[in-house]
Amino acid sequence: QVQLVESGGDLVQPGGSLRLSCVASVSPFRIRSMGWYRRAPGKERELVADITSTGVIKYAASVKGRFTIASGDAKNAVYLQMNSLKAEDTAVYYCNAQVVRGLILGYWGQGTQVTVSS
């Protein structure tokens, strides 16, 4: 079973910054992509940012220019640097990994709360 361990969620004021981290308990050679999703109260879970094993990156339009996703040196970790945070960024943030195990299987972290409020 693949486990994803997230950290970094917190309460921050509007305009502030946070850095989320996620480490997967699987060989980096099996990871096809890793990314971050979020679910705000009363809303569907949505993609925030995603990075493939070859370095292709995708961002949601709402975070482009403010958030930066990056892989760790070992390629089984992913980080999300969030700058210029807004109240509408408040959500539970989930790490996702697409892992090759015969098929490509998706795994989720437990979620970390990000609250942007003054």
Contacts in CASP RR format, 6 or more apart in sequence:
PFRMAT RR
TARGET T0000
AUTHOR 0000-0000-0000
METHOD contacts of the structure
MODEL  1
QVQLVESGGDLVQPGGSLRLSCVASVSPFRIRSMGWYRRAPGKERELVAD
ITSTGVIKYAASVKGRFTIASGDAKNAVYLQMNSLKAEDTAVYYCNAQVV
RGLILGYWGQGTQVTVSS
2 24 0 8 1.000
2 25 0 8 1.000
2 26 0 8 1.000
2 97 0 8 1.000
2 99 0 8 1.000
2 105 0 8 1.000
2 107 0 8 1.000
3 24 0 8 1.000
3 25 0 8 1.000
3 107 0 8 1.000
3 109 0 8 1.000
4 22 0 8 1.000
4 23 0 8 1.000
4 24 0 8 1.000
4 25 0 8 1.000
4 95 0 8 1.000
4 96 0 8 1.000
4 97 0 8 1.000
4 107 0 8 1.000
4 108 0 8 1.000
4 109 0 8 1.000
4 110 0 8 1.000
5 22 0 8 1.000
5 23 0 8 1.000
5 25 0 8 1.000
5 109 0 8 1.000
6 20 0 8 1.000
6 21 0 8 1.000
6 22 0 8 1.000
6 93 0 8 1.000
6 94 0 8 1.000
6 95 0 8 1.000
6 109 0 8 1.000
6 110 0 8 1.000
6 111 0 8 1.000
6 112 0 8 1.000
7 20 0 8 1.000
7 21 0 8 1.000
7 22 0 8 1.000
7 112 0 8 1.000
8 18 0 8 1.000
8 19 0 8 1.000
8 20 0 8 1.000
8 21 0 8 1.000
8 112 0 8 1.000
9 18 0 8 1.000
9 20 0 8 1.000
9 93 0 8 1.000
9 112 0 8 1.000
9 113 0 8 1.000
9 114 0 8 1.000
10 18 0 8 1.000
10 114 0 8 1.000
10 115 0 8 1.000
11 115 0 8 1.000
11 117 0 8 1.000
12 18 0 8 1.000
12 85 0 8 1.000
12 114 0 8 1.000
12 115 0 8 1.000
12 116 0 8 1.000
13 116 0 8 1.000
13 117 0 8 1.000
13 118 0 8 1.000
14 85 0 8 1.000
14 86 0 8 1.000
14 87 0 8 1.000
14 116 0 8 1.000
14 117 0 8 1.000
14 118 0 8 1.000
15 83 0 8 1.000
15 84 0 8 1.000
15 85 0 8 1.000
15 86 0 8 1.000
15 116 0 8 1.000
16 83 0 8 1.000
16 84 0 8 1.000
16 85 0 8 1.000
16 116 0 8 1.000
17 81 0 8 1.000
17 82 0 8 1.000
17 83 0 8 1.000
17 84 0 8 1.000
17 85 0 8 1.000
18 82 0 8 1.000
18 85 0 8 1.000
18 114 0 8 1.000
19 79 0 8 1.000
19 80 0 8 1.000
19 81 0 8 1.000
19 82 0 8 1.000
20 36 0 8 1.000
20 79 0 8 1.000
20 80 0 8 1.000
20 82 0 8 1.000
20 93 0 8 1.000
20 95 0 8 1.000
20 112 0 8 1.000
20 114 0 8 1.000
21 77 0 8 1.000
21 78 0 8 1.000
21 79 0 8 1.000
22 34 0 8 1.000
22 35 0 8 1.000
22 36 0 8 1.000
22 77 0 8 1.000
22 78 0 8 1.000
22 79 0 8 1.000
22 95 0 8 1.000
22 97 0 8 1.000
22 109 0 8 1.000
23 76 0 8 1.000
23 77 0 8 1.000
24 31 0 8 1.000
24 34 0 8 1.000
24 76 0 8 1.000
24 77 0 8 1.000
24 95 0 8 1.000
24 97 0 8 1.000
24 99 0 8 1.000
24 107 0 8 1.000
25 76 0 8 1.000
26 76 0 8 1.000
26 97 0 8 1.000
26 99 0 8 1.000
27 76 0 8 1.000
28 53 0 8 1.000
28 74 0 8 1.000
28 75 0 8 1.000
28 76 0 8 1.000
30 99 0 8 1.000
30 100 0 8 1.000
30 101 0 8 1.000
31 53 0 8 1.000
31 75 0 8 1.000
31 76 0 8 1.000
31 97 0 8 1.000
31 98 0 8 1.000
31 99 0 8 1.000
31 100 0 8 1.000
32 52 0 8 1.000
32 53 0 8 1.000
32 98 0 8 1.000
32 99 0 8 1.000
32 100 0 8 1.000
32 104 0 8 1.000
33 50 0 8 1.000
33 51 0 8 1.000
33 52 0 8 1.000
33 53 0 8 1.000
33 97 0 8 1.000
33 98 0 8 1.000
34 50 0 8 1.000
34 51 0 8 1.000
34 71 0 8 1.000
34 77 0 8 1.000
34 78 0 8 1.000
34 95 0 8 1.000
34 96 0 8 1.000
34 97 0 8 1.000
34 98 0 8 1.000
35 47 0 8 1.000
35 48 0 8 1.000
35 49 0 8 1.000
35 50 0 8 1.000
35 51 0 8 1.000
35 69 0 8 1.000
35 78 0 8 1.000
35 80 0 8 1.000
35 95 0 8 1.000
35 96 0 8 1.000
35 97 0 8 1.000
36 47 0 8 1.000
36 48 0 8 1.000
36 49 0 8 1.000
36 50 0 8 1.000
36 69 0 8 1.000
36 78 0 8 1.000
36 80 0 8 1.000
36 93 0 8 1.000
36 94 0 8 1.000
36 95 0 8 1.000
36 96 0 8 1.000
37 45 0 8 1.000
37 46 0 8 1.000
37 47 0 8 1.000
37 48 0 8 1.000
37 93 0 8 1.000
37 94 0 8 1.000
37 96 0 8 1.000
38 45 0 8 1.000
38 46 0 8 1.000
38 48 0 8 1.000
38 89 0 8 1.000
38 91 0 8 1.000
38 92 0 8 1.000
38 93 0 8 1.000
38 94 0 8 1.000
38 114 0 8 1.000
39 45 0 8 1.000
39 46 0 8 1.000
39 91 0 8 1.000
39 92 0 8 1.000
39 94 0 8 1.000
40 88 0 8 1.000
40 90 0 8 1.000
40 91 0 8 1.000
41 90 0 8 1.000
41 91 0 8 1.000
43 91 0 8 1.000
45 94 0 8 1.000
46 60 0 8 1.000
47 58 0 8 1.000
47 60 0 8 1.000
48 59 0 8 1.000
48 60 0 8 1.000
48 63 0 8 1.000
48 67 0 8 1.000
48 80 0 8 1.000
48 93 0 8 1.000
49 57 0 8 1.000
49 58 0 8 1.000
49 59 0 8 1.000
49 60 0 8 1.000
49 63 0 8 1.000
49 67 0 8 1.000
49 68 0 8 1.000
49 69 0 8 1.000
49 80 0 8 1.000
50 57 0 8 1.000
50 58 0 8 1.000
50 69 0 8 1.000
50 96 0 8 1.000
51 57 0 8 1.000
51 58 0 8 1.000
51 69 0 8 1.000
51 70 0 8 1.000
51 71 0 8 1.000
51 78 0 8 1.000
53 75 0 8 1.000
55 71 0 8 1.000
57 69 0 8 1.000
59 65 0 8 1.000
59 67 0 8 1.000
59 69 0 8 1.000
62 88 0 8 1.000
63 82 0 8 1.000
63 89 0 8 1.000
66 82 0 8 1.000
66 83 0 8 1.000
66 84 0 8 1.000
66 85 0 8 1.000
67 80 0 8 1.000
67 81 0 8 1.000
67 82 0 8 1.000
67 83 0 8 1.000
68 80 0 8 1.000
68 81 0 8 1.000
68 83 0 8 1.000
69 78 0 8 1.000
69 79 0 8 1.000
69 80 0 8 1.000
69 81 0 8 1.000
70 78 0 8 1.000
70 79 0 8 1.000
70 81 0 8 1.000
71 77 0 8 1.000
71 78 0 8 1.000
71 79 0 8 1.000
72 78 0 8 1.000
72 79 0 8 1.000
78 95 0 8 1.000
80 93 0 8 1.000
82 89 0 8 1.000
82 114 0 8 1.000
85 114 0 8 1.000
85 116 0 8 1.000
86 116 0 8 1.000
87 116 0 8 1.000
87 117 0 8 1.000
88 116 0 8 1.000
89 114 0 8 1.000
89 116 0 8 1.000
90 114 0 8 1.000
90 115 0 8 1.000
90 116 0 8 1.000
90 117 0 8 1.000
91 114 0 8 1.000
92 111 0 8 1.000
92 112 0 8 1.000
92 113 0 8 1.000
92 114 0 8 1.000
93 111 0 8 1.000
93 112 0 8 1.000
93 113 0 8 1.000
93 114 0 8 1.000
94 108 0 8 1.000
94 109 0 8 1.000
94 110 0 8 1.000
94 111 0 8 1.000
94 112 0 8 1.000
95 108 0 8 1.000
95 109 0 8 1.000
95 111 0 8 1.000
96 106 0 8 1.000
96 107 0 8 1.000
96 108 0 8 1.000
96 109 0 8 1.000
97 106 0 8 1.000
97 107 0 8 1.000
98 104 0 8 1.000
98 105 0 8 1.000
98 106 0 8 1.000
99 105 0 8 1.000
99 106 0 8 1.000
99 107 0 8 1.000
END
